[in-house]
Amino acid sequence: MPSAGLAPRRVGQLLSLSALFAFFTAQLVGALIPNVPLLVVASAGGLALELFLQYKSPGLIAVLGKIRFDVTVRQLLRDALILIGLFNNDDIGAPVESPLTVALLAFYGLHFACQAAAVLVRRTRQLPFVTRNIDASALRLTDAPPRILARRTSHRLLTFAVPATIGLLLTAVTADLAWGGVGVGLSLVLMGGGGLYLATWLLPKKRAVGEQQALRWLDAWLADYQPTVAMYFSGGTTSAYQANMWLSTLSELDGKPLIVLRERFMVQKIAATDVPVVCIPRVANMYALENSTLRMMLHPANAAKTSQVLRIPSVKHAFINHGESDKLSSCNPYAKAYDEVWVAGPAARDRYQLADIGVDDHDVVEVGRPQLSPIRAYAGPPTGAYKTVLYAPTWEGWDGNPGNTSVILAGENIVRHLLADDSVRLLYKPHPMTGSQDPRAGAADERIRAMIREANTLRSGARPGPEAAQELARRSAELDRLTSTAFRRSADEMERMRLQGAPDSDREAAVAEATAAWEAAYWASFPEWEHQIVVGARPAIFTCFNQADLLISDVSSVVSDWLYSEKPYAVANTAGMSEAEFRNGFPTVSAATILTPAADGVPALLEAVANPELDPFAEARAALKEHLLGPSDPPSIDRFNDAVRALCTKADERRVRMDARLATEIPGQREEASREEASDDSEPESGEANDMSDANDTEEVNA
């Protein structure tokens, strides 16, 4: 998203790099003349700036690694220039082969030895899978070594080189070689001692089990836990919300649920849950699931790695999506790869058939939307002094269609009309990816936020006392304690596995109670007249639904979910279509007020919210709700559970048929075929998957 501070930040980065090269230039001049004051100031200033950038802006300094001017080269050059300055100083006259030079070279030798030990330690601490909410103590999980030793090459070299640099500079000033000897000696002790301490993690006492033993443990755990249904998820760093929206449903299912991930970093992206989590990055290791009791998988998203798990024949697969809308992305042809496609109601079934993408109607199962239960139903017009309006536009999407988001063409007009009504309290919740594809959307979002902040300065009234803020802080701390694990800064993947073992049996209920208390405290901490810009994971969109009397949005799953409340809503038409074409093309807007880019219909819409007799869509919303989300009875979670049991039954029937068939075939034929297939699929994990959790810890990864 564009930011007003982007240009100054770029200038600051350019100045920092220029200053670094200026220090090297000054150091070279000071060494060759020689000029001791210039040499001392340039050497000390360069090292200080480098240390500052390594800790405050590692991504910037890592850019130099792309031209092979990495931290080791830079520090070696810095030390070499200091030595040249000493050699050129007639008061010192130190020969090149002096013990000082040899000791400094030994320091770099220890640095490389320490780096080799760090690589070995990281490899031994990476298991072929990652777990969460599982007691994996049998794998001999231990705490991680200090990250400055194991993962931060740049920080280790620069920090441990400080005594040597100071000692050499003192020698330059005093012409006394003893200072240099003491400084370099202290750096040798730090690097050598650090390397030896790091090497203790290679000893059996601190070393985890090997890969094959770990995989045998996973097989044993699966046999003991006996999972029946799993949610499979693979994606990027910003896509975890697609899986998180299904966690509450997964925890309510009958049987033994499991979450299966493919990217190591995703383990920490999954929100608080008691459901066991297993991340299996390599395809070959995925076949442990084939020999387990797992009978079906739920897929909230299509991903490149989904096809790999679809090849496990003993498991049935259902696509559940991460929200439904009238957009074409809700009818991806990839859906025909699954055994079944689960949708909320008849509208999605019709959508698949109209799309004609190869999904058979008998493979579509209507299950409702179980996670919508926290949304409160319409209870009549607002009774307070203010009408609360939620403006929740979606993002611009991948295809550049102007109809995807209203932010660019209509957002400012919508907000302007809302702010012009003194009886309106606006909640603005933009999509977190707004501006990621089209800079115009990001710029419009910034202008909308500025409009809201300015409008708040023109309002006044009573504010909650300090006790409200104190209560919110207390509730936030309690919720954070329940939903996250406090890790040491040095904690790595294995240590997090140990700390995130089997959860307390009552944690899930405690989290639900703490979340409700936090939400109440959050809204109570603001005055009822103040407009709000709502960003971040908290408060969730459903909580905003419960605060609002009216929704204004775009064609997206937000509209479908909002209809669960049967409250009034409006949709912006920025697709360049007539209203009739817009309503016919997008069934979810058939019970909505349609706003043009000018948003001239906002005042009349607000009047209808306050006076239900002016609302022409009340009955249409009730009918559309059932068309989109299915009937209220039986409850959605019951229908979802029925669908799970039915698909599990199909998986069992398939296994019976295959067992009967294999009984007549050559013994071992299936095992041989499975081994060949696993061999074909074996490949190393990608560097991104391996190092994502530590991506900010090493200069090489940042580069």
C-alpha positions in Angstrom: 0.0 0.0 0.0 1.5 3.4 -0.9 2.6 5.5 2.0 3.3 9.2 2.3 6.6 8.4 4.0 7.9 6.1 1.2 10.0 8.7 -0.6 11.7 10.0 2.6 12.4 6.4 3.6 14.0 5.7 0.3 16.2 8.8 0.6 17.2 7.7 4.1 18.2 4.3 2.8 20.2 5.8 -0.1 22.0 8.1 2.4 22.8 5.2 4.7 24.4 3.2 1.9 26.3 6.3 0.7 27.6 7.0 4.2 28.8 3.4 4.4 30.8 3.7 1.2 32.0 7.1 2.3 33.4 5.6 5.5 35.3 3.0 3.4 36.7 5.7 1.1 37.8 7.8 4.1 39.3 4.7 5.7 41.3 3.9 2.6 42.7 7.5 2.4 43.5 7.4 6.1 45.4 4.1 5.7 47.4 5.1 2.7 48.5 8.6 3.7 48.6 7.6 6.7 46.3 9.9 8.7 45.6 8.3 12.1 42.6 10.5 13.1 40.9 10.0 9.8 41.6 6.3 9.9 40.2 6.0 13.4 37.1 8.0 12.8 36.3 6.3 9.5 36.9 2.8 10.9 34.8 3.3 14.0 32.1 5.1 12.2 31.8 2.5 9.5 31.5 -0.4 12.0 29.0 1.5 14.1 26.9 2.3 11.0 27.1 -1.3 9.9 25.9 -2.6 13.3 23.1 -0.1 13.4 21.9 -1.1 9.9 22.2 -4.8 10.7 19.8 -4.5 13.6 17.5 -1.8 12.3 17.4 -2.3 8.6 18.8 -5.8 7.7 17.0 -5.9 4.4 18.8 -2.7 3.2 22.3 -3.9 4.1 21.5 -7.3 2.6 21.2 -5.7 -0.9 25.0 -5.5 -1.0 25.2 -9.2 -0.9 23.7 -9.3 -4.4 27.0 -7.8 -5.7 29.1 -10.2 -3.5 29.9 -7.4 -1.1 28.5 -9.2 1.9 29.2 -8.7 5.5 32.3 -10.9 5.6 33.9 -9.1 2.7 33.0 -5.7 4.2 34.4 -6.5 7.7 37.5 -8.2 6.2 38.1 -5.0 4.1 37.6 -2.8 7.1 40.2 -4.8 9.2 42.6 -5.0 6.3 42.5 -1.2 5.9 43.3 -0.8 9.6 46.3 -3.1 9.3 47.5 -1.2 6.2 47.3 2.0 8.2 49.3 0.4 11.0 51.9 -0.9 8.6 52.3 2.5 7.0 52.7 4.2 10.4 56.4 4.7 11.1 55.8 4.8 14.8 54.6 1.2 14.8 56.3 -0.4 11.9 54.5 -3.7 12.3 55.6 -6.3 9.7 52.9 -8.1 7.8 53.8 -11.4 9.4 53.4 -10.1 12.9 51.4 -12.1 15.5 48.7 -9.5 15.3 48.0 -10.3 11.6 48.1 -14.0 12.2 45.8 -13.6 15.2 43.3 -11.6 13.1 43.4 -14.3 10.3 42.8 -16.9 13.0 39.7 -14.9 14.0 38.3 -15.2 10.5 39.1 -18.9 10.5 37.1 -19.4 13.7 34.3 -17.4 12.1 34.1 -19.8 9.2 34.3 -22.8 11.5 31.5 -21.3 13.6 29.4 -20.8 10.5 29.9 -24.4 9.5 28.8 -25.5 13.0 25.7 -23.3 12.6 24.8 -24.9 9.4 25.1 -28.4 10.9 23.1 -27.4 13.9 20.3 -25.9 11.9 20.1 -29.1 9.7 20.0 -31.4 12.7 17.2 -29.2 14.3 15.0 -29.4 11.3 12.7 -32.4 11.4 10.9 -33.7 8.3 7.6 -32.3 9.8 6.4 -29.7 12.2 3.7 -30.2 14.8 1.5 -28.1 17.0 -1.0 -29.1 19.8 0.8 -32.5 19.9 3.0 -33.9 22.6 6.2 -34.5 20.6 8.6 -34.8 23.6 9.6 -38.3 22.4 11.5 -36.6 19.6 14.0 -35.2 22.1 13.1 -31.6 21.4 15.4 -29.1 23.0 15.7 -25.3 23.3 17.5 -23.5 20.5 21.0 -22.1 20.7 21.4 -18.3 20.9 20.3 -17.0 17.5 23.4 -14.8 17.2 25.4 -18.1 17.1 23.1 -20.2 15.0 21.2 -18.0 12.7 22.6 -14.5 12.6 25.9 -14.7 10.7 26.2 -11.0 10.2 25.4 -10.0 13.8 27.8 -12.6 15.1 30.8 -11.5 13.0 30.3 -7.8 13.6 29.6 -8.1 17.3 32.5 -10.4 18.0 34.8 -8.2 15.8 34.2 -5.1 17.9 36.9 -5.8 20.5 39.5 -6.5 17.7 38.6 -3.2 15.9 38.8 -1.2 19.1 42.1 -2.8 20.0 43.6 -2.1 16.5 42.4 1.5 16.6 43.9 2.0 20.0 47.2 0.7 18.7 47.0 3.2 15.8 46.5 6.0 18.3 49.0 4.9 21.0 51.5 3.0 18.8 51.3 0.2 21.4 50.8 -3.2 19.8 49.6 -4.6 23.1 46.2 -2.9 22.7 45.7 -4.7 19.4 46.8 -8.0 20.9 44.3 -7.6 23.7 41.4 -6.7 21.4 42.1 -9.4 18.8 42.6 -11.9 21.6 39.2 -11.1 23.1 37.6 -11.5 19.7 39.3 -14.8 19.3 37.9 -15.9 22.7 34.4 -14.8 21.8 34.3 -16.5 18.4 36.1 -19.6 19.6 34.0 -20.0 22.7 30.8 -19.3 20.8 31.7 -21.9 18.2 32.4 -24.5 20.9 29.2 -23.7 22.8 27.2 -23.9 19.5 28.9 -27.3 18.7 27.4 -28.8 21.9 24.0 -28.9 20.1 25.6 -31.6 17.9 26.1 -33.9 20.9 23.5 -36.6 21.5 22.1 -34.9 24.6 20.9 -31.9 22.7 20.3 -33.5 19.3 16.9 -34.6 18.2 16.1 -37.9 16.6 17.0 -38.6 13.0 14.7 -38.3 10.0 13.7 -42.0 9.8 13.1 -42.3 13.5 11.0 -39.1 13.4 8.9 -40.5 10.6 8.3 -43.7 12.5 7.2 -41.6 15.4 4.7 -39.8 13.2 3.3 -43.1 11.9 2.9 -44.2 15.6 1.2 -41.0 16.5 -1.3 -41.2 13.6 -2.0 -44.8 14.6 -2.7 -43.7 18.2 -4.7 -40.6 17.4 -6.7 -42.2 14.6 -7.7 -39.0 12.7 -10.8 -39.3 10.5 -11.1 -35.9 8.8 -8.4 -33.3 8.1 -8.3 -29.8 6.8 -5.5 -29.5 4.2 -4.0 -26.1 3.5 -1.1 -24.6 1.5 -0.5 -21.0 0.7 1.5 -17.8 1.1 2.2 -15.7 4.1 -1.0 -13.6 3.7 -3.4 -16.5 3.0 -3.8 -18.0 6.4 -7.2 -16.3 6.9 -8.6 -18.7 4.4 -7.9 -21.6 6.7 -8.5 -19.7 10.0 -12.2 -19.1 9.1 -12.8 -22.8 9.3 -11.1 -23.6 12.6 -14.3 -23.2 14.8 -16.1 -25.6 12.4 -13.3 -28.1 12.4 -13.2 -28.2 16.2 -17.0 -29.0 16.3 -16.8 -32.0 14.0 -17.5 -35.5 15.1 -14.5 -37.8 15.1 -10.9 -36.9 15.3 -10.0 -33.7 13.2 -6.5 -32.8 12.0 -4.9 -29.9 10.3 -2.4 -30.7 7.5 -0.1 -28.0 6.3 2.7 -27.9 3.7 4.7 -24.7 4.5 6.7 -24.6 7.7 6.0 -20.9 8.4 2.2 -21.6 8.2 2.3 -23.5 11.5 2.5 -20.1 13.4 0.0 -18.4 11.0 -2.8 -20.7 12.0 -4.9 -19.0 14.7 -5.6 -20.4 18.2 -7.1 -23.9 18.1 -6.9 -27.1 20.0 -7.0 -29.2 16.8 -3.7 -31.0 16.2 -1.6 -29.5 13.5 0.9 -31.4 11.3 3.1 -29.7 8.6 4.6 -32.1 6.1 6.6 -30.2 3.5 7.9 -33.1 1.4 5.6 -35.0 -0.9 7.2 -38.3 -0.2 6.5 -38.0 3.5 2.8 -37.2 2.8 2.1 -40.8 2.1 2.2 -41.5 5.9 -1.4 -40.2 5.7 -2.3 -43.0 3.2 -1.6 -45.7 5.8 -3.5 -43.9 8.6 -7.1 -43.9 9.5 -7.7 -40.6 7.8 -10.7 -40.9 5.5 -11.3 -37.4 4.0 -9.8 -34.0 3.7 -11.4 -30.5 3.6 -9.9 -28.0 1.2 -10.6 -24.3 1.9 -8.4 -23.1 -1.0 -6.9 -24.3 -4.3 -3.1 -24.3 -4.2 -0.3 -25.5 -6.4 0.5 -28.3 -3.9 -3.2 -29.5 -3.6 -2.7 -31.8 -6.6 0.0 -33.7 -4.6 -2.4 -34.8 -1.9 -5.2 -35.5 -4.3 -3.1 -38.4 -5.5 -3.6 -40.3 -2.2 -6.3 -42.7 -3.4 -7.5 -43.9 0.1 -8.6 -40.3 1.1 -11.7 -38.5 -0.2 -11.5 -34.8 -0.8 -14.1 -32.0 -0.4 -13.6 -28.4 -1.5 -15.2 -26.0 1.0 -13.8 -22.7 -0.3 -13.0 -19.7 1.9 -16.1 -17.7 1.1 -18.7 -17.5 -1.7 -19.6 -14.7 -4.0 -20.9 -14.2 -7.5 -17.4 -13.6 -8.8 -16.0 -16.1 -11.3 -13.2 -17.0 -8.8 -15.9 -18.8 -6.8 -16.3 -21.3 -9.7 -12.8 -22.3 -10.4 -12.5 -25.2 -12.9 -10.0 -26.8 -10.4 -13.0 -27.7 -8.3 -13.8 -30.7 -10.5 -10.6 -32.4 -9.2 -12.3 -33.0 -5.8 -14.6 -35.8 -5.0 -17.2 -33.3 -3.8 -17.8 -29.6 -3.7 -19.4 -28.3 -0.6 -21.4 -25.0 -0.8 -23.6 -23.0 1.5 -26.9 -23.1 -0.4 -28.8 -23.5 -3.7 -27.2 -20.3 -5.1 -23.8 -21.8 -5.3 -25.1 -25.0 -6.7 -26.8 -23.0 -9.5 -23.6 -21.0 -10.0 -21.5 -24.1 -10.7 -24.0 -25.4 -13.2 -24.2 -22.1 -15.0 -20.4 -21.8 -15.1 -20.3 -25.2 -16.9 -16.8 -26.0 -15.7 -17.2 -29.8 -15.4 -18.5 -30.1 -11.8 -21.4 -32.6 -11.8 -24.5 -31.5 -9.9 -24.5 -34.7 -7.9 -21.0 -33.9 -6.5 -22.2 -30.6 -5.0 -23.3 -30.8 -1.4 -25.2 -28.0 0.4 -23.8 -27.6 4.0 -24.5 -24.0 4.9 -22.0 -21.8 6.6 -21.4 -23.1 10.2 -19.1 -20.3 11.1 -21.8 -17.6 10.7 -23.5 -18.6 14.0 -22.0 -15.7 16.0 -23.8 -13.2 13.7 -26.8 -11.7 15.5 -30.1 -11.5 13.6 -31.9 -8.2 12.7 -33.7 -6.8 15.7 -35.3 -3.7 14.1 -34.1 -0.2 13.3 -31.5 1.5 15.4 -32.8 2.9 18.7 -29.9 5.1 19.7 -28.7 8.5 18.6 -26.6 7.0 15.8 -26.9 4.7 12.9 -23.8 2.6 12.6 -22.8 1.9 9.0 -20.1 -0.6 8.1 -18.3 0.1 4.8 -16.2 -3.0 4.0 -15.0 -2.9 0.4 -13.1 -5.8 -1.0 -9.7 -5.4 -2.8 -8.9 -4.9 -6.5 -8.2 -8.5 -7.3 -5.8 -10.0 -9.8 -7.6 -9.2 -13.1 -7.8 -5.4 -13.0 -11.6 -5.5 -13.3 -12.9 -2.0 -12.1 -16.0 -3.8 -10.7 -14.0 -5.7 -8.2 -13.6 -2.9 -5.6 -15.5 0.3 -5.0 -12.6 2.0 -3.3 -11.2 3.5 -6.5 -14.3 4.8 -8.3 -16.9 5.2 -5.5 -15.2 4.9 -2.1 -14.6 8.5 -1.4 -18.1 9.5 -2.6 -19.7 6.8 -0.4 -17.7 8.0 2.7 -18.4 11.7 1.9 -22.1 11.1 1.9 -22.0 9.0 5.1 -19.9 11.6 6.9 -22.3 14.4 5.8 -25.0 12.8 8.0 -24.6 13.8 11.6 -26.6 10.7 12.7 -24.1 8.3 11.2 -21.3 6.5 12.9 -19.0 5.0 10.2 -16.9 1.8 10.6 -14.5 1.6 7.8 -12.9 -1.9 7.3 -10.9 -2.2 4.1 -9.7 -5.5 2.8 -6.1 -6.1 4.1 -4.8 -6.5 0.5 -6.2 -3.2 -0.7 -3.6 -1.5 -2.9 -1.4 -4.6 -3.3 -2.2 -4.8 -7.1 -3.4 -1.3 -8.0 -1.7 1.7 -6.4 -4.8 3.8 -7.1 -6.7 1.6 -4.6 -4.0 2.2 -2.0 -4.1 5.9 -2.6 -7.9 6.1 -2.4 -7.8 4.1 0.8 -5.3 6.6 2.3 -7.6 9.5 1.3 -10.6 7.8 2.8 -8.8 7.3 6.1 -7.8 11.0 6.1 -11.4 12.0 5.5 -12.5 9.9 8.5 -9.8 11.3 10.8 -10.7 14.8 9.8 -14.4 14.2 10.4 -13.7 13.0 13.9 -12.0 16.3 14.7 -15.2 18.0 13.9 -17.2 15.9 16.4 -17.2 16.0 20.1 -19.0 14.4 23.0 -18.5 12.3 26.1 -15.7 9.8 26.1 -15.3 6.6 28.1 -13.2 7.1 31.2 -9.7 5.7 31.7 -11.1 2.6 33.2 -12.4 1.6 29.8 -8.9 1.7 28.3 -7.6 -0.2 31.3 -10.3 -2.9 30.9 -9.4 -3.3 27.2 -5.7 -3.6 28.0 -6.5 -6.3 30.6 -8.7 -8.2 28.2 -6.2 -7.9 25.4 -3.5 -9.3 27.7 -5.7 -12.2 28.7 -6.7 -13.1 25.2 -3.1 -12.9 24.0 -2.0 -15.2 26.8 -4.6 -17.8 25.7 -4.1 -17.5 21.9 -0.4 -17.1 21.6 2.7 -18.7 23.0 5.5 -16.4 24.3 8.7 -17.5 22.6 12.3 -16.4 23.3 13.8 -14.4 20.5 16.2 -17.2 19.9 13.4 -19.8 19.7 13.5 -21.9 16.5 11.0 -24.3 14.9 12.0 -27.2 17.2 11.7 -25.2 20.4 8.3 -23.9 19.3 7.2 -27.5 18.8 8.2 -28.3 22.3 6.4 -25.2 23.8 3.2 -25.8 21.7 2.6 -29.3 22.8 -0.7 -30.8 23.8 -3.1 -28.0 24.9 -5.1 -27.8 28.1 -8.4 -29.5 27.7 -10.4 -26.4 28.5 -8.4 -23.9 26.5 -10.9 -23.6 23.6 -13.8 -22.7 25.8 -11.5 -20.2 27.6 -10.5 -18.6 24.3 -14.1 -18.2 23.3 -15.0 -16.5 26.6 -11.9 -14.3 26.5 -12.7 -13.3 22.9 -16.3 -12.2 23.8 -15.0 -10.2 26.8 -12.3 -8.5 24.6 -14.9 -7.6 21.9 -17.2 -6.0 24.6 -14.3 -4.1 26.0 -13.1 -3.0 22.6 -16.3 -1.4 21.6 -16.9 0.1 25.0 -13.5 1.9 24.8 -14.7 4.2 22.1 -17.4 6.9 22.2 -20.6 6.1 20.3 -20.2 9.1 18.1 -16.7 8.5 16.9 -16.0 7.0 13.4 -13.6 4.1 13.4 -11.0 2.7 11.0 -10.9 -1.0 11.7 -7.8 -2.8 10.6 -5.9 -5.9 11.7 -7.2 -9.3 12.8 -9.1 -7.9 15.7 -11.9 -7.1 15.7 -13.1 -9.7 13.3 -15.5 -8.9 10.5 -18.4 -10.7 12.2 -18.0 -8.5 15.3 -18.3 -5.5 13.1 -21.5 -7.0 11.6 -23.0 -7.1 15.1 -22.2 -3.5 15.7 -23.6 -2.2 12.3 -27.2 -1.4 11.2 -26.2 -1.2 7.6 -23.5 -2.7 5.3 -22.1 -1.1 2.2 -19.7 -3.4 0.3 -18.9 -4.9 -3.1 -19.7 -8.2 -4.8 -17.8 -10.5 -2.3 -18.3 -13.1 0.3 -18.8 -10.3 2.9 -22.3 -9.7 1.4 -23.3 -13.4 1.5 -22.2 -13.6 5.1 -24.0 -10.4 6.1 -27.3 -11.8 4.8 -27.2 -14.2 7.7 -28.4 -11.2 9.8 -31.1 -10.1 7.3 -30.1 -6.5 7.9 -30.2 -3.9 5.1 -27.2 -3.7 2.8 -26.0 -1.9 -0.3 -23.6 -2.8 -3.0 -21.6 -0.4 -5.2 -21.9 -0.9 -8.9 -18.5 0.1 -10.4 -18.5 -2.4 -13.2 -20.0 -0.1 -15.8 -23.2 -2.1 -16.0 -26.8 -0.9 -15.8 -28.6 -1.7 -12.6 -30.7 -4.4 -14.3 -27.6 -6.0 -15.7 -25.9 -5.8 -12.4 -28.8 -7.5 -10.5 -29.1 -10.2 -13.1 -25.4 -10.9 -13.2 -24.9 -11.0 -9.5 -27.7 -12.8 -7.5 -26.2 -11.7 -4.1 -27.2 -8.1 -4.9 -30.8 -8.9 -5.8 -32.0 -7.8 -2.3 -29.6 -4.8 -2.0 -29.7 -1.1 -2.7 -27.5 -0.5 -5.7 -25.2 2.5 -5.4 -23.6 4.2 -8.5 -20.1 5.5 -8.3 -21.5 8.9 -7.4 -23.2 7.2 -4.4 -26.2 9.6 -4.7 -28.5 7.0 -3.2 -26.8 7.0 0.3 -29.2 9.6 1.9 -32.3 7.6 0.9 -30.7 4.4 2.0 -30.0 5.8 5.5 -33.6 7.0 5.7 -34.8 3.5 5.0 -32.6 2.1 7.7 -34.1 4.4 10.2 -37.7 3.8 8.9 -38.2 0.1 8.0 -41.5 0.9 6.3 -39.4 2.6 3.6 -37.3 -0.5 3.1 -38.5 -2.4 0.0 -36.1 -5.3 0.3 -36.9 -6.8 3.8 -38.8 -9.8 2.5 -36.3 -10.3 -0.4 -33.4 -10.5 2.0 -35.1 -13.3 4.0 -35.6 -15.3 0.8 -32.2 -14.5 -0.5 -30.6 -15.6 2.8 -32.1 -19.1 2.4 -31.1 -19.2 -1.3 -27.5 -18.3 -0.5 -27.0 -20.0 2.8 -29.5 -22.8 2.9 -32.3 -23.4 5.5 -31.8 -22.5 9.2 -33.1 -25.9 10.3 -31.4 -28.2 10.7 -28.4 -26.1 11.8 -25.6 -25.7 9.5 -23.1 -27.5 11.7 -25.4 -30.5 11.7 -25.6 -30.6 7.9 -21.8 -30.2 7.8 -21.3 -33.1 10.1 -23.7 -35.2 8.0 -21.7 -34.4 4.9 -18.5 -35.4 6.7 -20.0 -38.8 7.8 -21.4 -39.5 4.3 -18.0 -38.8 2.6 -16.2 -40.9 5.2 -18.6 -43.7 4.5 -17.7 -43.5 0.8 -14.0 -43.6 1.7 -14.6 -46.8 3.7 -16.6 -48.4 0.9 -13.8 -47.7 -1.5 -11.2 -49.2 0.9 -13.4 -52.4 1.2 -13.6 -52.7 -2.6 -9.8 -52.2 -3.0 -9.0 -54.7 -0.3 -11.2 -57.2 -2.0 -9.6 -56.5 -5.4 -6.0 -56.6 -4.0 -6.7 -60.0 -2.4 -6.9 -61.4 -5.9 -3.8 -59.7 -7.2 -0.1 -60.5 -7.0 1.0 -60.0 -3.4 3.1 -56.9 -2.9 1.9 -55.3 -6.2 0.4 -52.4 -4.4 3.3 -51.8 -2.1 5.7 -51.8 -5.1 3.6 -49.3 -7.0 3.4 -47.1 -3.9 7.2 -47.2 -3.5 7.8 -46.2 -7.1 5.3 -43.4 -6.9 6.8 -42.1 -3.7 10.3 -42.3 -5.3 9.1 -40.2 -8.3 7.6 -37.6 -6.0 10.7 -37.2 -3.8 12.2 -33.7 -3.9 14.1 -31.4 -1.5 12.1 -28.8 0.3 12.4 -25.3 -1.2 14.7 -22.8 0.4 11.7 -20.5 1.0 9.8 -23.2 2.9 12.9 -24.2 5.0 13.9 -20.7 6.0 10.7 -18.8 6.1 10.4 -18.7 9.8 13.9 -17.4 10.1 13.8 -15.1 7.0 14.8 -12.1 9.0 17.6 -13.8 10.8 20.3 -14.0 8.1 21.6 -11.6 5.6 21.7 -14.3 2.9 17.9 -14.9 3.2 17.1 -11.2 3.3 19.1 -10.8 0.1 
